[in-house]
Amino acid sequence: MKSLVLLCTALFCASCVEEPKRLVGATTADGRFKLSLEATDDWVRPGFSLPVKVRVESLVGPLVEAWETELELVANNGDISPSSLYVEFDGVAEEEVVNQADSVFEAWITFEAESKIEQLAQGEVHAMFLEQHAVIKLRITPEVEE
C-alpha cells in the first residue's frame, strides 16, 4: 500500500495540469478487460463531492467461471470513498442465457474535493486494476468573490 501511495504521489508531481475529461479508460495488457472512469462533471467546488462511475468490462465476453479481484482507488487534492472495490463476475452456467450485463461491473464512488483550496486546482482519481492505471482529472474551482 505504501508503494501505491508513493507511485500516485510521484505521478502527481510528474504530471502537468491538463484539461480534464469526463471519461477516461485503459485496457489491461492481456486485452481481457477495459477499465473506465466517468465523472458526472469535469469540475467541483472545494469541499463538495462529485460522483464518478467505475466500469470494468470483460472484452472476451461473459466469463464462464466466477472471478473477482480488488480495484484500488487513490485521490489527490481530495478524498475518495470507497478507496477500493471488489470487482466480481459471477460466471455463466453452461445452459444459461447470457447478456451484456454478465460481462460488465459498474459501481459509483465519490470524490470529495479538499476544502481549503482557494485558487483553481486539479484533483485526480487514480484507479489501479490488474496492473493497469487510469486517471481522471477534475478541476477544483473556488467560487469567485465579488
C-alpha positions in Angstrom: 0.0 0.0 0.0 2.9 2.3 0.8 4.4 1.8 -2.6 0.9 2.5 -4.2 0.8 5.9 -2.4 4.3 6.7 -3.4 3.5 5.8 -7.0 0.5 8.1 -7.0 2.5 10.9 -5.4 5.2 10.6 -8.0 2.7 10.6 -10.8 1.0 13.7 -9.4 4.3 15.5 -9.1 5.5 14.5 -12.6 2.2 15.3 -14.3 1.4 18.7 -15.7 -2.0 20.2 -15.4 -4.2 19.0 -18.3 -7.7 19.9 -19.4 -10.0 17.5 -17.6 -12.0 14.8 -19.5 -15.2 13.4 -18.1 -14.4 9.9 -19.4 -11.1 8.1 -19.4 -10.2 4.4 -19.9 -7.4 1.9 -20.2 -7.2 -1.7 -21.4 -5.3 -4.4 -19.5 -2.1 -5.7 -21.0 -3.6 -9.0 -21.8 -6.6 -7.4 -23.6 -9.2 -9.1 -21.4 -10.6 -6.1 -19.5 -11.3 -2.4 -20.1 -11.3 -0.1 -17.1 -13.1 3.3 -17.4 -13.8 6.2 -15.1 -16.6 8.6 -15.9 -17.4 11.7 -13.8 -20.8 13.4 -13.9 -18.9 16.7 -14.5 -15.3 17.8 -15.0 -15.3 20.3 -12.1 -16.2 20.5 -8.4 -16.2 23.3 -5.8 -13.8 22.9 -2.8 -15.4 20.8 0.0 -18.1 19.4 -2.3 -18.5 15.9 -3.8 -18.6 14.6 -7.3 -19.9 11.1 -8.2 -17.6 9.0 -10.5 -18.7 5.8 -12.2 -16.1 3.0 -12.3 -16.7 0.4 -15.0 -14.8 -2.8 -15.7 -15.8 -4.6 -18.9 -14.7 -8.1 -19.9 -13.6 -7.7 -23.6 -13.8 -11.5 -24.0 -17.5 -11.6 -23.2 -19.1 -13.2 -20.2 -16.7 -15.3 -18.0 -17.6 -18.9 -17.7 -16.2 -19.2 -14.1 -16.8 -16.9 -11.2 -13.9 -14.4 -10.9 -13.1 -11.5 -8.5 -10.3 -9.1 -7.8 -9.7 -5.8 -6.0 -9.6 -2.4 -7.7 -7.7 0.2 -5.7 -8.5 4.0 -5.8 -6.4 6.9 -4.7 -7.1 10.6 -4.9 -5.1 13.8 -4.6 -6.4 17.2 -3.7 -9.4 15.4 -2.1 -10.7 12.1 -0.7 -12.2 9.1 -2.4 -14.9 6.9 -1.0 -14.7 3.9 -1.0 -10.9 3.5 -1.5 -11.3 0.1 -3.1 -13.9 -2.0 -4.9 -14.2 -5.8 -5.3 -14.8 -6.4 -9.0 -16.9 -9.6 -9.3 -18.1 -11.6 -12.2 -20.5 -14.4 -11.3 -19.7 -16.7 -14.2 -22.2 -18.2 -16.5 -23.6 -21.7 -16.3 -23.5 -23.9 -19.4 -27.2 -23.6 -20.4 -27.7 -20.1 -19.0 -28.7 -17.3 -21.4 -26.1 -14.6 -21.4 -26.4 -10.9 -21.9 -24.1 -7.9 -21.8 -24.6 -7.3 -18.1 -22.8 -10.6 -17.5 -19.6 -9.1 -18.8 -19.8 -5.6 -17.1 -19.1 -4.5 -13.5 -20.2 -1.0 -12.5 -20.0 0.9 -9.2 -20.2 4.6 -8.1 -17.5 6.2 -6.0 -17.4 9.7 -4.6 -14.6 12.3 -4.9 -14.7 15.0 -2.3 -12.5 18.0 -3.1 -10.2 19.4 -0.5 -12.0 22.2 1.3 -9.0 24.5 1.8 -8.3 25.2 -1.9 -8.6 28.9 -2.6 -7.5 29.0 -6.2 -8.1 26.9 -9.3 -6.6 23.5 -8.7 -6.7 20.0 -10.2 -7.8 16.9 -8.4 -7.2 13.4 -9.6 -8.7 9.9 -9.1 -6.3 7.1 -9.8 -7.7 3.6 -10.3 -5.4 0.6 -10.3 -6.7 -2.7 -11.7 -4.7 -5.7 -12.7 -1.5 -3.6 -13.1 -3.4 -1.1 -15.3 -3.7 2.5 -14.2 -6.4 5.0 -15.2 -6.6 8.6 -14.1 -9.5 11.1 -14.3 -8.5 14.7 -13.7 -11.1 17.1 -12.2 -11.0 20.9 -12.0 -11.5 22.2 -8.5 -13.0 25.7 -8.9 -13.5 28.0 -5.9 -16.3 30.4 -6.1 -15.4 33.9 -7.3 -15.9 36.5 -4.7 -17.2 39.9 -6.0 
